């Protein structure tokens, strides 16, 4: 297939959305699919308010549409709810071209954390953006249920994967771990307000808290929590070692729909402590993680779990399976025409019988 992927999240951003799209695009190209990525780095852009790492790109609908047409896209996928995808959506609607979308982030809660407004104010936009899609790709059952409650029932399952060749329990530990007090409690991800990192840093469990990642909240947290070890951004084998050498992985976010870092930690043999929210509740088992409203209790109990059970659960997640699920959820122009023709034929047959 020729697949046009429009996204407002792309390199050099470092987050779960970019990593997911990058892995899936790489695998689909290896399978022979042609992928056109339309992303912010290709257009004039401005920094997102309070988050300069994220670029908001601006292009006209016809400019994006011309690229999709020239490419001869069989299917169009809009990965995010930002400006580029809004314009791509506009072109698709004007030209009667089917498209799919994905719900990667708890967008209303994400914006609410940054604006201090109610998440309910942003759900009308989410319904508007996704309602016209042929399918909304979601990663978990709880997100599926949530969208159905918001009258968005046309959903398609698209899970996530973990690179088991990189994340494994024997990955080389970082040298600084030798000098840190145990148990080592690890956070990996964006250092931003919506990740609720303070809930982790305010916990009172003994040991050392380690934060791996970068983001707009980093400087402020470093000043407020001088006893925390901030390691900065890590990747590849170096990141794998931080996971594998930790005693517990703490996931304090309440705005994620999945949490790639959770399955990376599990594959590394590290149990997870989290709140009982979307993402953790869909992934964790009692043997691999503890979910409590009291994060101290979750951390304390997670430390007693067996790494073998964590590894077994992490190994269930495959990027190959994720790529296949993505392709199966796409809808091409020909498919929609065939579907409409089938409906018309069926209607005529029923009418003839009547």
N, C-alpha and C positions, 0 to 999 in steps of 0.2 A: 504494500500500500504506500501511497504518498500521504504523509500525515503532517499537517500544519499545526505546530504547537505554539500557542501564544501565551506568554507568561510575563508577569510583572516582577517575578522573582527569578534572578539568574546570576551567574558569576559577575562580579567577585563576591556577591553575598554568600555567607556561610550559614545555612540553616537547613532544616529538614526538608523543606519544599524543594530547594535547589538540589540537594543531594538525591532526593527521590527522582526528580525529573532527569538529572544527569545520568543516573544509573540506568533508568528505563530507556532513555534515548540511546545510550551506548549499546545496550543489549538488542534493541530493535534494529539498529543499523547493522549490527553483526548478523542479524537474521535476514537481512536483505531489504528491509523497509527503508524508504527515503523519508527523512525528517527535515522539515523546515522549522527552525526555531526563530520566532520573532520575540525579541527581548529588549529590555531598556537600554542596553549598551549600544544599540543600533540607532538611537534617536536622541534628540535634545532632551535633557532631563534636569530635574531639580531634586535636591535632597528632601526626603520626607521630614516634616516637622518633628523635632525631638529625636529623630533617628537618621542621621546623615548617611549611614551605611546603605540605607534603602533609597534607591533612586526612582522617582516618579517620572516616567517618560511620557512624552506627548507626541501623538501622530494622528493624522486625520484617518477617518474610517476608510476612505477611498484609497489612501496610501497603503494601508495594511491589506485591504481587499485586493488591490492590484498585485501585491506580492503573492497572495494566496492563489489568485487566478493564474498568474504567470507560472507558478509552481505546479499547477494542475492538481491541487490537493483532492484526494479522495475523501479525507476526513479532516475536520477541524476540531481541535481541543483547546478550550480556554482554561488555563490552569489556576488563575487567580481572579480576584474581584477588583483589580486595579485599573488605571486609565487605559493601558494598552488593550486589555481584554474587553473593556467597555466599548472601545471603538471597533474591535473585531466583532463583538456581538452585534453592534449596530449594522455593520456591513452584512453579516450573515442574515440578519432579519430582513434587511432591505432586498437581498438577493435570493431569499428563500433557500439558503444553504444550511443544512442541518449542522449542529455542533453539539459537543458535550462539554460539561464543566466538571470541576472537582471542588470538594469542600475540604481544604487542607487544614484550616485553622478555625478555631472558634472565634470568627471575625467579630461578632457583636461584643463578646467579652473582651477581646483584644483591644478594640477601640474604646470600650468602656473604661478599661484600666488606664488608658492614656488621657481620656477626656473627663473622667469622673462622672460621666452621664450613665443613665440606665441602659443596659444591653438591649432592652425591649425597643428602644428608639431606632436601633439599627437593623432589626429583623425585617422591616418592610423592604429595605434595600436588598437584603439577601434573597428574599422571595422574588423580587423583581428580576434580579440578575439571573437566578438559576431556573426560574419557572419555564423559560422558553427553550431550555436545553432538552435534547432528546433523552439524555440521561445525566445524572449527577453522580460522579464517582466518589465513593466514601470508603474509608479504611476499616471501620468497625461497626458492629451491630448497634452500639449505643448512639453513634452519630446517625445511623440509618433511622433509628427510632425517633431521635430528636427532630430530624428534618421532616419526618412524616407528621409529627405533631405540629409542625409549622406549614403543613399543607404542601410539602415537597416530597411526594411519594415515589417519583420516578428515579430511583437510585440504583446504582450498580456497584457491587463489591470490588474494591481494588485495594488489596493489602500491601504491606511493605516487606522488605527483605533485609538481610544482614550479610555482609561479606565475611563468610566464615574463614576465608583464607587470611584475613587480616585480624579479625577479632577472635581470639582464642585464649584459653586460660594460662598458657605458658608464654605469652608475649613478654618481652624483656621489660622489667620494671624500671621506672625513672629513678635515677640515682638519689634524688632528694627524699624518696620514700624511706630510705634507710635511716634518716635522721628525724622523721616525724613520729609523734606519739600515736600509738594505736589505740582504738581502731581508726583507720582512715576512712572518712566519710566524704564521698565524691559527688560533685555536681558537674555535668558537662552540658554545654549549650550556650545559647545567646545570653549575654548578661544585660538583660533589659527588664523593665518594670513588669511587663506582662508575664514573666516567668516566675514571679513570686519567690525570688531567691531569698528574700529576707526571712521568709518562714523557715527556711533551712538554716540560715546563719544565726537566727535567734534561738535555735534549738539548744538544749542544755546538756545533751549527751556528751560524756567525756571522750577525748581523743582529738583528732585533727580534722578540720574541715578544709577540703581542697576544692577550688573552683577552676575549671578548665573552660576557657572561652573568652570572648571579647564582646563589647557592645557599649551602648551609650551610658549604661548605669555603672560601668566598671570603676571609673575614678571615684565616684561617690561612695560605692561600697568599700573600696580599699581604704578610704578615709574613716568610714564608720566602723569597720571591722578589721582592725590591725592584726588580730590574732589569726586571721584566716590566711591560708596559703593560696594566693592567686597565681596560677601557673601560666595564664595567657592562652592564646589559641594554639591548639595542637591538631595534628592530623596523622593519618597512616599508622605505621607501627608505633610511633611515639605515643599517639592517642591510645592505641590498643594497650600499651603498657600501663597507662594511668588507670584504665578500667580493670585490668587483670590484677594489679597490685593493691587495689582498694578492698576494704572489708565490707563496705555497703555502698550502694549507689542510691542517692537521694534525688527524687523527682518531685519538686514542689509545685510544678506548674498546674494551673487549673484551666488553661486556655488552649491546650493542644488537643488534637483529634486522635493522635496515635502516640507519638514519642519514639522516634527511631533510636534515640539514645538508650531507651529501656531495653530493647532487644540486643543492642550492641553490648550493654553491660551483662545481660544474661549469658550471651554467647561467650563472654570472657570469664564466666563463673562467678559473677558478683551479684548477690541478692539485692533486691530493690525495695526501698521504702518510699511510699507515695500516699497522696490523698486518694480517697475512693471516688475518682472522677473519670470522665471519658478519657480513654487511652489506657491508663493502668488497669481499670476494671475489665477491659476487653482483652488484655494481654496476660496479666499476672495470674498465677495459680497460688494456692496456699503454700505450696512447696518452694516457690521461687520468689515470692515477694509478700510484703505486708502493707495493707492499706488501712489507714486509720485517720480520723479527723485530728487526732493527737499525733503530730509528726514525731515527737520524742518517743512515744510508744512504738510507732512503726519502725523507727531506726533501731531501737533496742531489740525488738523481736526479730527483725530481719537479719541481724547479726548471727542469729542462731541457726539459720537455714543452711542446707547442704548445697555447696557449689555444683555438685553433680546434677541435681535437679534443675538448677538454673541453666546449665549448659545444654541439657536435653531440650528444654523449652526454646531456648534461643535458636537451636539447630532446626527448628520447624519452619523458620521464616526464610524464604528463598526469593532472591531477586528475579530469577527465571520465572517463577510462578507469578510474581508481581507484574512482570512485563506481559505475560500471557493474559492476565486478567485485564490489564489496561487495553490491549488490542481488542479483546472480546467485547469491551464496552463501547468502542467507537462505533459511530454510525456514519456510513457514507451516503452520498447523494443517491447512488444507485439502490442502496438498501432501502432508503426511504421511499423512492419511487416504487420499488417492488412491493413494499408494505402497503402503500396506498392503493396500488393496483389490486392486490389481494383482497383488501377491504371492499373495493368496488365490485370485484367479481363475486365475493361472498354476499354482498348486499343484493346484487342482481339475482343470484340464485335463490335467496330467501324470498325476495319479492315475487319471483316467478312461481314459487311453490304456493305462496299465498294467493 
